[in-house]
Amino acid sequence: MASMSLNQDTKGARMRYELFYWPTIQGRGEFVRLALEEGGAKYIDVARRAESSGMGMPAMLRLMHGDGPHLPFAPPFLKAGDQVIGQSANILYFLGPRLGLAPSNEAGRTWTHQLQLTIADFIDEVHDTHHPIASSLYYKDQKPEALRRSADFLQTRLQKFLGYFERVISLNSSSDKFMVGAELSYVDLSIFQIIEGLRYAFPKAMKKAEANYPRLIDLHDRVAKRPRIARYLASARRLPFNKQGIFRHYKELDA
Amino acid sequence: MASMSLNQDTKGARMRYELFYWPTIQGRGEFVRLALEEGGAKYIDVARRAESSGMGMPAMLRLMHGDGPHLPFAPPFLKAGDQVIGQSANILYFLGPRLGLAPSNEAGRTWTHQLQLTIADFIDEVHDTHHPIASSLYYKDQKPEALRRSADFLQTRLQKFLGYFERVISLNSSSDKFMVGAELSYVDLSIFQIIEGLRYAFPKAMKKAEANYPRLIDLHDRVAKRPRIARYLASARRLPFNKQGIFRHYKELDA
């Protein structure tokens, strides 16, 4: 998509971004990583770099516990020049026009952002399937509650959100291939990630559910084949799913 | 704060906004109502108007289940001319510059939005104190889980979020009176609402906690006294807190 006019110092191609996120999980940072990769941005995944180079986790924690003017509440956050930007949907709203991954008009960018915020709500609910009581407790210490919450998630919430996103594509008057307008946006990358994550966490439930969302699955498949995304997924930069992230596989929750 | 230049047809003073939200609760819609009120906007709270006038709940449900181009996932959503905008933080990002309730530069608006998204995360956690298992179930059907979740909320999460917001004011280099910059923004109105809601839901816990957040309490008190807010709070337009909203008082959860 066409970029809006921007100051040279924040133009996607020239800027070297610094992403700050937990170094061992995909988590909420992955939605930003996918946009940076597809946008061909130069970026450093700071917390995954060596401490000896002045980066790594200490660099992230310094920023989180510092006294800078725009203190983030939690990772992920992005440094773009002097600006520090937190909240993954907010980072994507910022990056979208700079990386050619958002509509060029304000109303289109507002709509794209609205969808990303709904994806963020969905992600929170996915997280709470295994942590319905407290993030500070282990899964094993909230397992009965997780079983109840996951059952509700798979019976009602999964269908409510995926059904909505499927309907958004079907109502897109510019294309039946993308969520917004006639070209790829960061929301399409996030839909890819949601389908990947759900397949990892709930393989049995997804096997049954996928036939109801042909447009989402088709979008997922097309995103996976985009050259930059395919290269990224095959690289060491793409962390595997695991039992510390948002999407987790516990067989008993996938009933 | 100074408005950015905008098309005449969406200028705050000329535009008549239509807010769509559940008619009997403050909920997430209240963050939008407070901004519309403080900004002196002309607006209609559609679902609270009479069905006989073509409004009321049927008008809201028509839009939610319609096939318009920017279908919202859930209330609140705002109609501004032909544009329909969903997600409360997104609505406030849109309204902020139009109502003089956001910084005039892009970086300032991004920071203001980041804080509002963190408030939205906090609100989700407040909601889940009484509904940790499923929104579709009654409180009484998830009471043991609610007791556990509320205990963690009061022991760890409340302090984490309020401590962060208190720190944001203390790090604001332009003022020690506001969250962002040197003038009132919509985030300040949301902080007011959070303190009001917490006092209603958790009076015992808040009585103990408030001394730790003098800047937030001072901000709350100053917002309450602003002429437009004071008039709004005294009017029938301000719904009372109750046991259907996000902030709910159950004595047993306020341990």
Interface residues (C-beta under 8 A of the other chain):
Chain A: D67 G68 P69 H70 L71 P72 F73 Q83 I85 G86 Q87 A89 N90 Y93 F94 A107 T110 W111 H113 Q114 L117 T118 D121 D124 D128 P132 I133 A134 S136 L137 Q142 E145 R148 R149 D152 T156 F161 Y164 R167 V168 L171 N172 S173
Chain B: D67 G68 P69 H70 L71 P72 F73 Q83 I85 G86 Q87 A89 N90 Y93 F94 A107 T110 W111 H113 Q114 L117 T118 D121 D124 D128 P132 I133 A134 S136 L137 Q142 E145 R148 R149 D152 T156 F161 Y164 R167 V168 L171 N172 S173
